[in-house]
């Protein structure tokens, strides 16, 4: 297998994960109540504003991960495993609960690093 084949395989796996991400998002949007979804969106927007104070380049990191072979694939695969473990431990939760948990955890981690 040549380097070119390895790069193409990596980018294809990144693209696969991108489409799986889009599919999950569409399923969540289509199954949610619009009123409740607006409330969730407002809460997540507030957390995102605080999150961006500590991680201002996170959006660029995510975009760059799709350009580097295999990076987005492993990053999103790890996130799916993390979600699965979260749902397994916390029965009856939804993706919204996981997103709140991740935002709060990442913000807390950044605050703890800034205290040191």
GROMACS elastic network, one bead per residue, 0.5 to 0.9 nm:
[ bonds ]
;  ai    aj funct       b0    kb
    1     4     6  0.81433   500
    1     5     6  0.61182   500
    1     6     6  0.69272   500
    2     5     6  0.52116   500
    2     6     6  0.64209   500
    2     7     6  0.87715   500
    3     6     6  0.50318   500
    3     7     6  0.61780   500
    3     8     6  0.85939   500
    4     7     6  0.51322   500
    4     8     6  0.61563   500
    4     9     6  0.85452   500
    5     8     6  0.51035   500
    5     9     6  0.60572   500
    5    10     6  0.85402   500
    6     9     6  0.50875   500
    6    10     6  0.61479   500
    6    11     6  0.86825   500
    6    69     6  0.81460   500
    7    10     6  0.50249   500
    7    11     6  0.61852   500
    7    12     6  0.85145   500
    7    68     6  0.84507   500
    7    69     6  0.56508   500
    7    70     6  0.82004   500
    8    11     6  0.51457   500
    8    12     6  0.60412   500
    8    13     6  0.85719   500
    8    69     6  0.75775   500
    9    12     6  0.50591   500
    9    13     6  0.61973   500
    9    14     6  0.86283   500
    9    69     6  0.76358   500
    9    70     6  0.80411   500
   10    13     6  0.51471   500
   10    14     6  0.62253   500
   10    15     6  0.86606   500
   10    68     6  0.78339   500
   10    71     6  0.79129   500
   10    72     6  0.89808   500
   10    73     6  0.78232   500
   11    15     6  0.61254   500
   11    16     6  0.85395   500
   11    66     6  0.73344   500
   11    67     6  0.72364   500
   11    68     6  0.73160   500
   11    70     6  0.65039   500
   11    71     6  0.88517   500
   11    72     6  0.87936   500
   11    73     6  0.86427   500
   12    16     6  0.61185   500
   12    17     6  0.86780   500
   12    69     6  0.82642   500
   12    70     6  0.85166   500
   13    17     6  0.62800   500
   13    18     6  0.86036   500
   13    69     6  0.79591   500
   13    70     6  0.64788   500
   13    72     6  0.80970   500
   13    73     6  0.57964   500
   14    17     6  0.52081   500
   14    18     6  0.62382   500
   14    19     6  0.88286   500
   14    65     6  0.84238   500
   14    66     6  0.58430   500
   14    67     6  0.82221   500
   14    68     6  0.85160   500
   14    69     6  0.69162   500
   14    70     6  0.60330   500
   14    71     6  0.71942   500
   14    72     6  0.52558   500
   14    74     6  0.84961   500
   14    76     6  0.88955   500
   15    19     6  0.63227   500
   15    20     6  0.86212   500
   15    66     6  0.75906   500
   15    72     6  0.84893   500
   15    73     6  0.81650   500
   16    19     6  0.52926   500
   16    20     6  0.62198   500
   16    21     6  0.86192   500
   16    73     6  0.78877   500
   17    21     6  0.60348   500
   17    22     6  0.85778   500
   17    72     6  0.71828   500
   17    73     6  0.57815   500
   17    76     6  0.67567   500
   17    77     6  0.78973   500
   18    21     6  0.51000   500
   18    22     6  0.63131   500
   18    23     6  0.86774   500
   18    66     6  0.82736   500
   18    72     6  0.80806   500
   18    73     6  0.83781   500
   18    76     6  0.85962   500
   19    23     6  0.60571   500
   19    24     6  0.85904   500
   20    24     6  0.61924   500
   20    25     6  0.85964   500
   21    24     6  0.52088   500
   21    25     6  0.62224   500
   21    26     6  0.86862   500
   21    76     6  0.82449   500
   22    25     6  0.50670   500
   22    26     6  0.61492   500
   22    27     6  0.86208   500
   23    26     6  0.51858   500
   23    27     6  0.62299   500
   23    28     6  0.86969   500
   24    27     6  0.51338   500
   24    28     6  0.62485   500
   24    29     6  0.86695   500
   25    28     6  0.51474   500
   25    29     6  0.61472   500
   25    30     6  0.85669   500
   26    29     6  0.50741   500
   26    30     6  0.59798   500
   26    31     6  0.85209   500
   27    30     6  0.52525   500
   27    31     6  0.61643   500
   27    32     6  0.86547   500
   28    31     6  0.54155   500
   28    32     6  0.62411   500
   28    95     6  0.78765   500
   29    32     6  0.54836   500
   29    33     6  0.83728   500
   29    34     6  0.85319   500
   29    37     6  0.79544   500
   30    33     6  0.83028   500
   32    35     6  0.86410   500
   32    36     6  0.72598   500
   32    37     6  0.62963   500
   33    36     6  0.53462   500
   33    37     6  0.59068   500
   33    38     6  0.86670   500
   34    38     6  0.61962   500
   34    39     6  0.87892   500
   35    38     6  0.52703   500
   35    39     6  0.65915   500
   35    40     6  0.88247   500
   36    39     6  0.51195   500
   36    40     6  0.62149   500
   36    41     6  0.85264   500
   37    40     6  0.50070   500
   37    41     6  0.59865   500
   37    42     6  0.86227   500
   38    42     6  0.62181   500
   38    43     6  0.87110   500
   39    42     6  0.52090   500
   39    43     6  0.63911   500
   39    44     6  0.86781   500
   40    43     6  0.51699   500
   40    44     6  0.60929   500
   40    45     6  0.84617   500
   40    96     6  0.72334   500
   41    44     6  0.51052   500
   41    45     6  0.59426   500
   41    46     6  0.86663   500
   42    45     6  0.50503   500
   42    46     6  0.64071   500
   42    47     6  0.87995   500
   43    46     6  0.53257   500
   43    47     6  0.64484   500
   43    48     6  0.86520   500
   43   100     6  0.84607   500
   44    47     6  0.50287   500
   44    48     6  0.59439   500
   44    49     6  0.86083   500
   44    96     6  0.86427   500
   44    99     6  0.78953   500
   44   100     6  0.70484   500
   44   103     6  0.83277   500
   45    49     6  0.62421   500
   45    50     6  0.87759   500
   46    49     6  0.52552   500
   46    50     6  0.65639   500
   46    51     6  0.86294   500
   47    50     6  0.51900   500
   47    51     6  0.59687   500
   47    52     6  0.86112   500
   47   100     6  0.78799   500
   47   103     6  0.64720   500
   47   104     6  0.75330   500
   47   107     6  0.85627   500
   48    52     6  0.60262   500
   48    53     6  0.87147   500
   48   103     6  0.73891   500
   49    52     6  0.52966   500
   49    53     6  0.67423   500
   50    53     6  0.53463   500
   50    54     6  0.72307   500
   50    55     6  0.89981   500
   50   103     6  0.89699   500
   50   107     6  0.74395   500
   51    54     6  0.55858   500
   51    55     6  0.61326   500
   51    56     6  0.79799   500
   51   103     6  0.68319   500
   51   104     6  0.84213   500
   51   106     6  0.75728   500
   51   107     6  0.58118   500
   51   110     6  0.88526   500
   52    57     6  0.78117   500
   52    58     6  0.75758   500
   53    56     6  0.59143   500
   54   106     6  0.89944   500
   54   107     6  0.71738   500
   54   110     6  0.63127   500
   54   111     6  0.79959   500
   55    58     6  0.55421   500
   55    59     6  0.87958   500
   55   107     6  0.88900   500
   55   110     6  0.83893   500
   56    59     6  0.77024   500
   56    60     6  0.88116   500
   57    60     6  0.53770   500
   57    61     6  0.62660   500
   57    62     6  0.88252   500
   58    62     6  0.62657   500
   58    63     6  0.87456   500
   59    62     6  0.52269   500
   59    63     6  0.63830   500
   59    64     6  0.86561   500
   60    63     6  0.50817   500
   60    64     6  0.59900   500
   60    65     6  0.84772   500
   61    64     6  0.50918   500
   61    65     6  0.60936   500
   61    66     6  0.89803   500
   62    65     6  0.51295   500
   62    66     6  0.69041   500
   62    72     6  0.76934   500
   63    66     6  0.55679   500
   63    67     6  0.70573   500
   63    72     6  0.88533   500
   64    67     6  0.51641   500
   64    68     6  0.66141   500
   64    71     6  0.88740   500
   64    72     6  0.86648   500
   65    68     6  0.53693   500
   65    69     6  0.78525   500
   65    70     6  0.82293   500
   65    71     6  0.52948   500
   65    72     6  0.50406   500
   65    73     6  0.86787   500
   65    75     6  0.82419   500
   66    69     6  0.71009   500
   66    70     6  0.79957   500
   66    71     6  0.66681   500
   66    72     6  0.51963   500
   66    73     6  0.81443   500
   67    70     6  0.88945   500
   67    71     6  0.81119   500
   67    72     6  0.82587   500
   68    71     6  0.57559   500
   68    72     6  0.76244   500
   69    72     6  0.75947   500
   69    73     6  0.81847   500
   70    73     6  0.50839   500
   70    74     6  0.62381   500
   70    75     6  0.85313   500
   71    74     6  0.54626   500
   71    75     6  0.60730   500
   71    76     6  0.85879   500
   72    76     6  0.58593   500
   72    77     6  0.81336   500
   73    76     6  0.54858   500
   73    77     6  0.59276   500
   73    78     6  0.84975   500
   74    78     6  0.59519   500
   74    79     6  0.84908   500
   75    78     6  0.52652   500
   75    79     6  0.63461   500
   75    80     6  0.88458   500
   76    80     6  0.61326   500
   76    81     6  0.85633   500
   77    80     6  0.51101   500
   77    81     6  0.62796   500
   77    82     6  0.85635   500
   78    81     6  0.51151   500
   78    82     6  0.61142   500
   78    83     6  0.86004   500
   79    83     6  0.60811   500
   79    84     6  0.85473   500
   80    84     6  0.60708   500
   80    85     6  0.85709   500
   81    84     6  0.50307   500
   81    85     6  0.62018   500
   81    86     6  0.85493   500
   82    85     6  0.51836   500
   82    86     6  0.61433   500
   82    87     6  0.86756   500
   83    87     6  0.61010   500
   83    88     6  0.84147   500
   83    95     6  0.80616   500
   83    98     6  0.68606   500
   84    87     6  0.51875   500
   84    88     6  0.60112   500
   84    89     6  0.85777   500
   85    89     6  0.61062   500
   85    90     6  0.84527   500
   86    89     6  0.52448   500
   86    90     6  0.59334   500
   86    91     6  0.84343   500
   86    93     6  0.85563   500
   86    98     6  0.70989   500
   87    90     6  0.50455   500
   87    91     6  0.57235   500
   87    92     6  0.75356   500
   87    93     6  0.62650   500
   87    94     6  0.75788   500
   87    95     6  0.86297   500
   87    98     6  0.80034   500
   88    91     6  0.59763   500
   90    93     6  0.61162   500
   91    94     6  0.88468   500
   93    96     6  0.79626   500
   93    97     6  0.60216   500
   93    98     6  0.76152   500
   94    97     6  0.53889   500
   94    98     6  0.66764   500
   94    99     6  0.89186   500
   95    99     6  0.61650   500
   95   100     6  0.86553   500
   96    99     6  0.50859   500
   96   100     6  0.62687   500
   96   101     6  0.85833   500
   97   100     6  0.51762   500
   97   101     6  0.61391   500
   97   102     6  0.86693   500
   98   102     6  0.61173   500
   98   103     6  0.85988   500
   99   102     6  0.51101   500
   99   103     6  0.61075   500
   99   104     6  0.84806   500
  100   103     6  0.52585   500
  100   104     6  0.60589   500
  100   105     6  0.83877   500
  101   104     6  0.52915   500
  101   105     6  0.59410   500
  101   106     6  0.85209   500
  102   105     6  0.50595   500
  102   106     6  0.59757   500
  102   107     6  0.83969   500
  103   106     6  0.52796   500
  103   107     6  0.60366   500
  103   108     6  0.84546   500
  104   107     6  0.51435   500
  104   108     6  0.59764   500
  104   109     6  0.84675   500
  105   108     6  0.51034   500
  105   109     6  0.60694   500
  105   110     6  0.86472   500
  106   109     6  0.50018   500
  106   110     6  0.62077   500
  106   111     6  0.85969   500
  107   110     6  0.51423   500
  107   111     6  0.61391   500
  107   112     6  0.86050   500
  108   111     6  0.50338   500
  108   112     6  0.61337   500
  108   113     6  0.86299   500
  109   112     6  0.51657   500
  109   113     6  0.63066   500
  109   114     6  0.87504   500
  110   113     6  0.50630   500
  110   114     6  0.62175   500
  110   115     6  0.87287   500
  111   114     6  0.50996   500
  111   115     6  0.63204   500
  112   115     6  0.51924   500
  112   116     6  0.68291   500
  113   116     6  0.55252   500
